[in-house]
Amino acid sequence: MRFCTSVAGRDITWISDVLGLELEGSALTSEAGQQVTQPVVEEALRALLATSPLVETRYGSRGLDVDLTGDRPKVTVEDEAGEVSTLSAEYVVGADGSRSIVRAALGAHYEGAPGGRPNVNITFRSRTLGAMVPARNAVHHWVLDPGAPGMVGPMGRDDQWFAISTGTESVADDDEAASIVRALVGADIDVEVLATDPWQARLLLADSYGADRAFLVGDAAHQNPPWGGHGFNTGVGDAVNLGWKLAAVLNGWAPDSLLDSYEAERRPIARQTIELAANNMKHLSIELASPDLVAEGAHGDEARAAAAERIQATKRDEFHALGLVLGYGYGPSAAAQAPTTREYIPIAAPGNRLPHSRNPEGESLFDLLGAEVTLLGAASSAWADAAAARGIPLVVVDPVAHGFPPVAGDDLVLVRPDQHIAWRGPVSADPGAALDLAVRGFAAAS
Ligand SMILES: Cc1cc2nc3c(=O)[nH]c(=O)nc-3n(C[C@H](O)[C@H](O)[C@H](O)COP(=O)(O)OP(=O)(O)OC[C@H]3O[C@@H](n4cnc5c(N)ncnc54)[C@H](O)[C@@H]3O)c2cc1C
């Protein structure tokens, strides 16, 4: 993260090792973070869906109405040709963003408020900008000029870029957008405006995530300011949590009541994320900017040195949030152990994410996990019998036999399909009781 007087101007300070991008090969995670734009992620997800025989996609259709009054939810859909039909399903999941019609059908409401100043996003192409940025890679260039506060960053490895103009309500046309970009860059570069998008940060959390046969995931359930970049992550976390639970219920190995744990587990995480993002929003370019920073001479140098100190003191939590992203846990005991949002301290406790490790070959512990429930440790055959009796698809594997360090000393660890620990206990424990916990989920932390 580079803080500067303009993209082509002076450095004020840098914050490095940001957003988990530095974790390549780390024992902390199976994969490093990757900086990628949302359209690319959405294309990848769309391509994956196309390979699944379980999924039928209807691009171009629009949900008009959701009816939750009968035994099965019904959704009225209008296709691209304007033809209206009704779909009936066992469950409906509202992944339909901030204006969710599923949220409306549930009678659920966002709590909270809009927050922060208006912003305008501008995506653009420029052939010349790439040559002007410092050779050291920056994910964001934070521009602290009070005449043009905001941010610029690459959209990929070609000539596409984004800019955020902070404090701007709207732009009249592409010419105005191009001048904003040139002011942020501090040079008269070529700019082809691709899109402009006014937006305002919001701090909103739905009062219900749904129940019985209808649930909300992603922005339909929560919206947080994008500072720190956690909105999409939190939505994916919701989908993973709800996804395995729906599969377990539909495949008959978990009771319907498992679905009650979805809101209990996920809503506190959204609240925590909103709190961190709101804190990040206190120190945006507009707050950090000052005319002294763009001044020449000793006066300017002193102001930039003082600003660098302030940025290092106030901005690090925004870009170093592995404690939030990987360190959250479900249920009362996990929440009690939650470390700082900055640092991720893996703890093999129920509710927490399974601590990751690598064996001497560099393989990931997570690749040992089965598709559904996994018991890690030197377990007796009683576990397979108890799982079979309950219809629970259980894989039993001892990490030590594969060259990994023990996960939890001599204890066994039962891992859910979402890589969170359902139970931890001694080899002498009753397998049936532990497996019953896995299909119960965690109650909300008080
Ligand atoms: C400037 C900015 C920067 C951001 N940066 C980051 C970041 O760095 N990292 C991060 O993790 N998150 C970031 N976010 C947040 C992220 O974009 C959202 O959290 C994410 O897009 C939410 O995904 P979603 O699928 O829940 O909802 P959406 O992306 O809103 O998708 C909902 C979809 O449902 C469709 N839909 C809605 N209603 C209907 C209907 N009735 N019928 C049919 N379809 C319907 C919509 O067309 C849309 O395609 C940022 C957001 C902003 C504004």
PDBQT file of the ligand as one rigid body, heavy atoms in Angstrom, charges set to zero:
ROOT
HETATM    1  C1  LIG A 501     -16.012   0.128  -3.891  1.00  0.00    +0.000 C 
HETATM    2  C2  LIG A 501     -16.178  -1.246  -3.323  1.00  0.00    +0.000 A 
HETATM    3  C3  LIG A 501     -15.054  -2.019  -3.081  1.00  0.00    +0.000 A 
HETATM    4  C4  LIG A 501     -15.166  -3.284  -2.555  1.00  0.00    +0.000 A 
HETATM    5  N1  LIG A 501     -14.027  -3.990  -2.323  1.00  0.00    +0.000 NA
HETATM    6  C5  LIG A 501     -14.100  -5.201  -1.785  1.00  0.00    +0.000 A 
HETATM    7  C6  LIG A 501     -12.912  -5.943  -1.512  1.00  0.00    +0.000 A 
HETATM    8  O1  LIG A 501     -11.797  -5.481  -1.770  1.00  0.00    +0.000 OA
HETATM    9  N2  LIG A 501     -13.034  -7.189  -0.963  1.00  0.00    +0.000 N 
HETATM   10  C7  LIG A 501     -14.238  -7.712  -0.649  1.00  0.00    +0.000 A 
HETATM   11  O2  LIG A 501     -14.280  -8.835  -0.120  1.00  0.00    +0.000 OA
HETATM   12  N3  LIG A 501     -15.401  -7.041  -0.896  1.00  0.00    +0.000 NA
HETATM   13  C8  LIG A 501     -15.361  -5.799  -1.454  1.00  0.00    +0.000 A 
HETATM   14  N4  LIG A 501     -16.520  -5.103  -1.707  1.00  0.00    +0.000 N 
HETATM   15  C9  LIG A 501     -17.807  -5.687  -1.329  1.00  0.00    +0.000 C 
HETATM   16  C10 LIG A 501     -18.338  -6.709  -2.346  1.00  0.00    +0.000 C 
HETATM   17  O3  LIG A 501     -18.407  -6.105  -3.624  1.00  0.00    +0.000 OA
HETATM   18  C11 LIG A 501     -19.739  -7.196  -1.923  1.00  0.00    +0.000 C 
HETATM   19  O4  LIG A 501     -19.733  -7.558  -0.571  1.00  0.00    +0.000 OA
HETATM   20  C12 LIG A 501     -20.166  -8.398  -2.769  1.00  0.00    +0.000 C 
HETATM   21  O5  LIG A 501     -20.295  -8.044  -4.126  1.00  0.00    +0.000 OA
HETATM   22  C13 LIG A 501     -21.508  -8.952  -2.294  1.00  0.00    +0.000 C 
HETATM   23  O6  LIG A 501     -21.813 -10.094  -3.045  1.00  0.00    +0.000 OA
HETATM   24  P1  LIG A 501     -23.272 -10.651  -3.088  1.00  0.00    +0.000 P 
HETATM   25  O7  LIG A 501     -23.244 -11.761  -4.097  1.00  0.00    +0.000 OA
HETATM   26  O8  LIG A 501     -23.779 -10.926  -1.721  1.00  0.00    +0.000 OA
HETATM   27  O9  LIG A 501     -24.181  -9.449  -3.635  1.00  0.00    +0.000 OA
HETATM   28  P2  LIG A 501     -24.081  -8.683  -5.028  1.00  0.00    +0.000 P 
HETATM   29  O10 LIG A 501     -22.687  -8.612  -5.522  1.00  0.00    +0.000 OA
HETATM   30  O11 LIG A 501     -24.857  -7.436  -4.840  1.00  0.00    +0.000 OA
HETATM   31  O12 LIG A 501     -24.854  -9.665  -6.027  1.00  0.00    +0.000 OA
HETATM   32  C14 LIG A 501     -26.247  -9.818  -5.981  1.00  0.00    +0.000 C 
HETATM   33  C15 LIG A 501     -26.685 -10.319  -7.345  1.00  0.00    +0.000 C 
HETATM   34  O13 LIG A 501     -28.072 -10.631  -7.291  1.00  0.00    +0.000 OA
HETATM   35  C16 LIG A 501     -28.687 -10.080  -8.431  1.00  0.00    +0.000 C 
HETATM   36  N5  LIG A 501     -30.097  -9.799  -8.098  1.00  0.00    +0.000 N 
HETATM   37  C17 LIG A 501     -30.570  -8.941  -7.161  1.00  0.00    +0.000 A 
HETATM   38  N6  LIG A 501     -31.901  -8.968  -7.125  1.00  0.00    +0.000 NA
HETATM   39  C18 LIG A 501     -32.292  -9.868  -8.063  1.00  0.00    +0.000 A 
HETATM   40  C19 LIG A 501     -33.562 -10.333  -8.512  1.00  0.00    +0.000 A 
HETATM   41  N7  LIG A 501     -34.690  -9.893  -7.970  1.00  0.00    +0.000 N 
HETATM   42  N8  LIG A 501     -33.581 -11.256  -9.485  1.00  0.00    +0.000 NA
HETATM   43  C20 LIG A 501     -32.431 -11.742 -10.042  1.00  0.00    +0.000 A 
HETATM   44  N9  LIG A 501     -31.205 -11.338  -9.653  1.00  0.00    +0.000 NA
HETATM   45  C21 LIG A 501     -31.144 -10.413  -8.680  1.00  0.00    +0.000 A 
HETATM   46  C22 LIG A 501     -27.906  -8.828  -8.758  1.00  0.00    +0.000 C 
HETATM   47  O14 LIG A 501     -28.075  -8.471 -10.112  1.00  0.00    +0.000 OA
HETATM   48  C23 LIG A 501     -26.485  -9.285  -8.446  1.00  0.00    +0.000 C 
HETATM   49  O15 LIG A 501     -25.903  -9.936  -9.540  1.00  0.00    +0.000 OA
HETATM   50  C24 LIG A 501     -16.443  -3.810  -2.247  1.00  0.00    +0.000 A 
HETATM   51  C25 LIG A 501     -17.584  -3.062  -2.498  1.00  0.00    +0.000 A 
HETATM   52  C26 LIG A 501     -17.467  -1.790  -3.014  1.00  0.00    +0.000 A 
HETATM   53  C27 LIG A 501     -18.711  -0.965  -3.269  1.00  0.00    +0.000 C 
ENDROOT
TORSDOF 0
